[in-house]
Amino acid sequence: MTCFWDGIINSLDNDDINLLNLKEKNIINLINILKIRNCPTYNIKCQNQILTDNQIKENMNHITDYNINDASKGYLCSTFDPFLFLLSHILNKPIHFMYCGHKIIYLPSDSNKKPLNYMCDKRHFWKV
């Protein structure tokens, strides 16, 4: 039940891996790096909307509070997902996320890079 983390890892190209400094391509390393690099994501819009300071704070708290020991129990990804905001910010890449048939776009303010593409249904998350 690690499809969220597997989907992210499988979507990363060599440049992404280098930007993340992901020495070993595994879930625990990825989560640790995201927790260490947790920061405000002021430059990311969701559905063309700027995040409020409170939303940014809540996203950061979610990542800080995430228990890495629960990674194998599944992750309840949302349409407004803190880890996807952070990933988009760190990699400076758009994320196109088809969530149960609804397209959600995370968009850095100054990126012209190829987006990361993900899909999910009520039980599974994968890269496209």
GROMACS elastic network, one bead per residue, 0.5 to 0.9 nm:
[ bonds ]
;  ai    aj funct       b0    kb
    1     4     6  0.81542   500
    1    71     6  0.81963   500
    1    72     6  0.57390   500
    1    73     6  0.58114   500
    1    75     6  0.79306   500
    1   124     6  0.84087   500
    2     5     6  0.55728   500
    2     6     6  0.59608   500
    2     7     6  0.84254   500
    2    27     6  0.81405   500
    2    71     6  0.65559   500
    2    72     6  0.54184   500
    2    73     6  0.71166   500
    2    74     6  0.53942   500
    2    75     6  0.72488   500
    2   125     6  0.88588   500
    3     7     6  0.57176   500
    3     8     6  0.84361   500
    3    74     6  0.73398   500
    3    75     6  0.81310   500
    3   124     6  0.63287   500
    3   125     6  0.54205   500
    3   126     6  0.64103   500
    4     7     6  0.52338   500
    4     8     6  0.64199   500
    4     9     6  0.87990   500
    4    74     6  0.75512   500
    4    75     6  0.64685   500
    4    76     6  0.84524   500
    4    77     6  0.74231   500
    4   120     6  0.88995   500
    4   124     6  0.75488   500
    4   125     6  0.52116   500
    4   126     6  0.67025   500
    4   127     6  0.89147   500
    5     8     6  0.51753   500
    5     9     6  0.61682   500
    5    10     6  0.85216   500
    5    26     6  0.85827   500
    5    27     6  0.59368   500
    5    30     6  0.79371   500
    5    31     6  0.81797   500
    5    71     6  0.80650   500
    5    74     6  0.89308   500
    5    75     6  0.82629   500
    5   125     6  0.86697   500
    5   126     6  0.89477   500
    6     9     6  0.51222   500
    6    10     6  0.59523   500
    6    11     6  0.85161   500
    6    26     6  0.82083   500
    6    27     6  0.70476   500
    6   125     6  0.85858   500
    6   126     6  0.75615   500
    6   127     6  0.85799   500
    7    10     6  0.52152   500
    7    11     6  0.62413   500
    7   118     6  0.74872   500
    7   125     6  0.65240   500
    7   128     6  0.86792   500
    8    11     6  0.52101   500
    8    12     6  0.66496   500
    8    30     6  0.89807   500
    8   116     6  0.86770   500
    8   118     6  0.82533   500
    8   126     6  0.77433   500
    8   127     6  0.68587   500
    9    12     6  0.55537   500
    9    13     6  0.89004   500
    9    17     6  0.87955   500
    9    25     6  0.68561   500
    9    26     6  0.73485   500
    9    27     6  0.75126   500
    9    30     6  0.76791   500
   10    13     6  0.82357   500
   10    25     6  0.89878   500
   10   126     6  0.86859   500
   10   127     6  0.70101   500
   11   116     6  0.67366   500
   11   117     6  0.78078   500
   11   118     6  0.85316   500
   11   126     6  0.89201   500
   11   127     6  0.59815   500
   11   128     6  0.81393   500
   12    15     6  0.78580   500
   12    16     6  0.54793   500
   12    17     6  0.62545   500
   12   116     6  0.81036   500
   13    16     6  0.52602   500
   13    17     6  0.62779   500
   13    18     6  0.87384   500
   14    17     6  0.50330   500
   14    18     6  0.61794   500
   14    19     6  0.86053   500
   15    18     6  0.51016   500
   15    19     6  0.61308   500
   15    20     6  0.85938   500
   15    91     6  0.88193   500
   16    19     6  0.50226   500
   16    20     6  0.60994   500
   16    21     6  0.83104   500
   16    22     6  0.85647   500
   16    90     6  0.89736   500
   16    91     6  0.63032   500
   17    20     6  0.51840   500
   17    21     6  0.58759   500
   17    22     6  0.52396   500
   17    23     6  0.77584   500
   17    25     6  0.81922   500
   18    22     6  0.64562   500
   18    23     6  0.81628   500
   19    22     6  0.78504   500
   19    90     6  0.76062   500
   19    91     6  0.67110   500
   20    23     6  0.86722   500
   20    30     6  0.81990   500
   20    33     6  0.70301   500
   20    34     6  0.82373   500
   20    37     6  0.87600   500
   20    90     6  0.74592   500
   20    91     6  0.76448   500
   21    24     6  0.89021   500
   21    33     6  0.78806   500
   22    25     6  0.62405   500
   22    26     6  0.84501   500
   22    29     6  0.67954   500
   22    30     6  0.66584   500
   22    33     6  0.74443   500
   23    26     6  0.89916   500
   23    29     6  0.79251   500
   24    29     6  0.66687   500
   24    30     6  0.84431   500
   25    28     6  0.87983   500
   25    29     6  0.70317   500
   25    30     6  0.72523   500
   26    29     6  0.55777   500
   26    30     6  0.62623   500
   26    31     6  0.87988   500
   27    30     6  0.50918   500
   27    31     6  0.61371   500
   27    32     6  0.85229   500
   27    71     6  0.77352   500
   28    31     6  0.52525   500
   28    32     6  0.60680   500
   28    33     6  0.85477   500
   28    68     6  0.70764   500
   28    69     6  0.87497   500
   28    71     6  0.78545   500
   29    32     6  0.51206   500
   29    33     6  0.60898   500
   29    34     6  0.86104   500
   30    33     6  0.52078   500
   30    34     6  0.62456   500
   30    35     6  0.86453   500
   31    34     6  0.50943   500
   31    35     6  0.60988   500
   31    36     6  0.85357   500
   31    68     6  0.68993   500
   31    71     6  0.85417   500
   32    35     6  0.50794   500
   32    36     6  0.60699   500
   32    37     6  0.84911   500
   32    68     6  0.77215   500
   33    36     6  0.50539   500
   33    37     6  0.59630   500
   33    38     6  0.83430   500
   34    37     6  0.50452   500
   34    38     6  0.57937   500
   34    63     6  0.78234   500
   34    83     6  0.76071   500
   34    86     6  0.74519   500
   34    87     6  0.76534   500
   34    90     6  0.89024   500
   35    38     6  0.50918   500
   35    39     6  0.88701   500
   35    60     6  0.89758   500
   35    63     6  0.60732   500
   35    64     6  0.61042   500
   35    66     6  0.83515   500
   36    39     6  0.87037   500
   36    64     6  0.86655   500
   37    86     6  0.83647   500
   37    90     6  0.80378   500
   38    41     6  0.88692   500
   38    60     6  0.63794   500
   38    63     6  0.69579   500
   38    64     6  0.74140   500
   38    83     6  0.89614   500
   38    86     6  0.69005   500
   39    56     6  0.87705   500
   39    60     6  0.64752   500
   39    86     6  0.74579   500
   40    43     6  0.85930   500
   40    53     6  0.87980   500
   40    56     6  0.59471   500
   40    57     6  0.72459   500
   40    59     6  0.82889   500
   40    60     6  0.67987   500
   40    86     6  0.80696   500
   40    89     6  0.88569   500
   41    44     6  0.57593   500
   41    45     6  0.88383   500
   41    51     6  0.83486   500
   41    56     6  0.65268   500
   41    59     6  0.88273   500
   41    60     6  0.87511   500
   41    85     6  0.67083   500
   41    86     6  0.63898   500
   41    88     6  0.86869   500
   41    89     6  0.60392   500
   41    90     6  0.87859   500
   41   108     6  0.89880   500
   42    45     6  0.80488   500
   42    50     6  0.77400   500
   42    51     6  0.70309   500
   42    52     6  0.86506   500
   42    53     6  0.83679   500
   42    56     6  0.74187   500
   42    89     6  0.85174   500
   42   108     6  0.89421   500
   43    50     6  0.80935   500
   43    51     6  0.88370   500
   43    89     6  0.70607   500
   43   107     6  0.81424   500
   43   108     6  0.55135   500
   43   109     6  0.54375   500
   43   110     6  0.81072   500
   44    48     6  0.88704   500
   44    49     6  0.86230   500
   44    50     6  0.70246   500
   44    51     6  0.75559   500
   44    85     6  0.67493   500
   44    86     6  0.86409   500
   44    88     6  0.73066   500
   44    89     6  0.64527   500
   44    92     6  0.88061   500
   44    94     6  0.86685   500
   44   106     6  0.63809   500
   44   107     6  0.53074   500
   44   109     6  0.61805   500
   45    48     6  0.52426   500
   45    49     6  0.50840   500
   45    51     6  0.64986   500
   45    85     6  0.85571   500
   45   105     6  0.79508   500
   45   106     6  0.56704   500
   45   107     6  0.50873   500
   45   108     6  0.63713   500
   45   109     6  0.72648   500
   46    49     6  0.52243   500
   46    50     6  0.67851   500
   46    51     6  0.74431   500
   46    80     6  0.76004   500
   46    85     6  0.83821   500
   46   104     6  0.71594   500
   46   105     6  0.56862   500
   46   107     6  0.63625   500
   47    50     6  0.86320   500
   47   103     6  0.88247   500
   47   104     6  0.62104   500
   47   105     6  0.53650   500
   47   106     6  0.66994   500
   47   107     6  0.79524   500
   48   105     6  0.76993   500
   48   106     6  0.79606   500
   48   107     6  0.73899   500
   51    54     6  0.80433   500
   51    55     6  0.60060   500
   51    56     6  0.64370   500
   52    55     6  0.51737   500
   52    56     6  0.63288   500
   52    57     6  0.86288   500
   53    56     6  0.51472   500
   53    57     6  0.61577   500
   53    58     6  0.86385   500
   54    58     6  0.60852   500
   54    59     6  0.85479   500
   55    58     6  0.50518   500
   55    59     6  0.61089   500
   55    60     6  0.86053   500
   56    59     6  0.51110   500
   56    60     6  0.62539   500
   56    61     6  0.86425   500
   56    82     6  0.84078   500
   57    60     6  0.51437   500
   57    61     6  0.61647   500
   57    62     6  0.86261   500
   58    61     6  0.50157   500
   58    62     6  0.61082   500
   58    63     6  0.87384   500
   58    82     6  0.82574   500
   59    62     6  0.51072   500
   59    63     6  0.64468   500
   59    64     6  0.86920   500
   59    80     6  0.89608   500
   59    81     6  0.76507   500
   59    83     6  0.78670   500
   59    85     6  0.81821   500
   59    86     6  0.86037   500
   60    63     6  0.52679   500
   60    64     6  0.61494   500
   60    65     6  0.85474   500
   60    82     6  0.70782   500
   60    83     6  0.89282   500
   60    86     6  0.86727   500
   61    65     6  0.59071   500
   61    66     6  0.83653   500
   62    65     6  0.52093   500
   62    66     6  0.59748   500
   62    82     6  0.68658   500
   62    83     6  0.86252   500
   63    66     6  0.51545   500
   63    67     6  0.87119   500
   63    82     6  0.67794   500
   63    83     6  0.68844   500
   64    67     6  0.83815   500
   66    69     6  0.87700   500
   66    70     6  0.81364   500
   66    71     6  0.89575   500
   67    70     6  0.55789   500
   67    71     6  0.74221   500
   68    71     6  0.54447   500
   68    72     6  0.87005   500
   69    72     6  0.73579   500
   69    73     6  0.85036   500
   70    73     6  0.52930   500
   70    74     6  0.72311   500
   70    75     6  0.81367   500
   71    74     6  0.59517   500
   71    75     6  0.67912   500
   72    75     6  0.82342   500
   76   123     6  0.88149   500
   77    80     6  0.82155   500
   77    81     6  0.60844   500
   77    82     6  0.87825   500
   77    83     6  0.86636   500
   77    84     6  0.89730   500
   77   120     6  0.87362   500
   77   125     6  0.82407   500
   78    82     6  0.84680   500
   78    99     6  0.79734   500
   79    97     6  0.80382   500
   79    98     6  0.88600   500
   79    99     6  0.65407   500
   79   102     6  0.87333   500
   79   103     6  0.89337   500
   79   104     6  0.66208   500
   80    84     6  0.79827   500
   80    85     6  0.79023   500
   80   104     6  0.83221   500
   80   106     6  0.88941   500
   81    84     6  0.53637   500
   81    85     6  0.63767   500
   81    86     6  0.88190   500
   82    85     6  0.51303   500
   82    86     6  0.62575   500
   82    87     6  0.86049   500
   83    86     6  0.50823   500
   83    87     6  0.60112   500
   83    88     6  0.85165   500
   84    88     6  0.60250   500
   84    89     6  0.84367   500
   84    95     6  0.74906   500
   84   106     6  0.77039   500
   85    88     6  0.52368   500
   85    89     6  0.61745   500
   85    90     6  0.87388   500
   85    95     6  0.85259   500
   85   106     6  0.66965   500
   85   107     6  0.87242   500
   86    90     6  0.60708   500
   86    91     6  0.84745   500
   87    90     6  0.52383   500
   87    91     6  0.60195   500
   87    92     6  0.79303   500
   87    93     6  0.80342   500
   87    95     6  0.86299   500
   88    91     6  0.54157   500
   88    92     6  0.53717   500
   88    93     6  0.50390   500
   88    94     6  0.58756   500
   88    95     6  0.63484   500
   88   106     6  0.68759   500
   88   107     6  0.72637   500
   88   108     6  0.67716   500
   88   115     6  0.89336   500
   88   116     6  0.85039   500
   89    93     6  0.70307   500
   89    94     6  0.86144   500
   89   107     6  0.86307   500
   89   108     6  0.65239   500
   90    93     6  0.80214   500
   91    94     6  0.86467   500
   92   107     6  0.84340   500
   92   108     6  0.59389   500
   92   109     6  0.85986   500
   92   110     6  0.78072   500
   92   111     6  0.59150   500
   92   112     6  0.86768   500
   92   113     6  0.75504   500
   93   106     6  0.84346   500
   93   107     6  0.71069   500
   93   108     6  0.63948   500
   93   111     6  0.60673   500
   93   112     6  0.75753   500
   93   113     6  0.56151   500
   93   114     6  0.67359   500
   93   115     6  0.55859   500
   93   116     6  0.69936   500
   94   105     6  0.70673   500
   94   106     6  0.54802   500
   94   108     6  0.60456   500
   94   111     6  0.71953   500
   94   112     6  0.82854   500
   94   113     6  0.71973   500
   94   114     6  0.71455   500
   94   116     6  0.63769   500
   94   117     6  0.86569   500
   95   104     6  0.80466   500
   95   105     6  0.57551   500
   95   107     6  0.66465   500
   95   108     6  0.89674   500
   95   114     6  0.89027   500
   95   115     6  0.51981   500
   95   117     6  0.59187   500
   95   118     6  0.76159   500
   96   103     6  0.68884   500
   96   104     6  0.59958   500
   96   106     6  0.66011   500
   96   107     6  0.85953   500
   96   115     6  0.64820   500
   96   116     6  0.62100   500
   96   118     6  0.63241   500
   96   119     6  0.83960   500
   97   102     6  0.80063   500
   97   103     6  0.56840   500
   97   104     6  0.50031   500
   97   105     6  0.62137   500
   97   106     6  0.80462   500
   97   116     6  0.82467   500
   97   117     6  0.59262   500
   97   119     6  0.55586   500
   97   120     6  0.78997   500
   98   101     6  0.57371   500
   98   102     6  0.53609   500
   98   104     6  0.61194   500
   98   105     6  0.86410   500
   98   117     6  0.80571   500
   98   118     6  0.62529   500
   98   120     6  0.64065   500
   98   121     6  0.85984   500
   99   102     6  0.50202   500
   99   103     6  0.61848   500
   99   104     6  0.69516   500
   99   118     6  0.82970   500
   99   119     6  0.58422   500
   99   120     6  0.52067   500
   99   121     6  0.63986   500
   99   122     6  0.85909   500
   99   125     6  0.88673   500
  100   103     6  0.84198   500
  100   119     6  0.76235   500
  100   120     6  0.59037   500
  100   122     6  0.68050   500
  101   119     6  0.84864   500
  101   120     6  0.83593   500
  101   121     6  0.79131   500
  103   119     6  0.89140   500
  107   110     6  0.85080   500
  107   111     6  0.76900   500
  107   115     6  0.89257   500
  108   111     6  0.55946   500
  108   112     6  0.88531   500
  111   114     6  0.87006   500
  112   115     6  0.86634   500
  116   127     6  0.78528   500
  116   128     6  0.82186   500
  117   126     6  0.86908   500
  117   127     6  0.57967   500
  117   128     6  0.52548   500
  118   125     6  0.71509   500
  118   126     6  0.56450   500
  118   128     6  0.52166   500
  119   124     6  0.83014   500
  119   125     6  0.57702   500
  119   126     6  0.55233   500
  119   127     6  0.63063   500
  119   128     6  0.65586   500
  120   123     6  0.72993   500
  120   124     6  0.53615   500
  120   126     6  0.62944   500
  120   127     6  0.87718   500
  121   124     6  0.55056   500
  121   125     6  0.67796   500
  122   125     6  0.85820   500
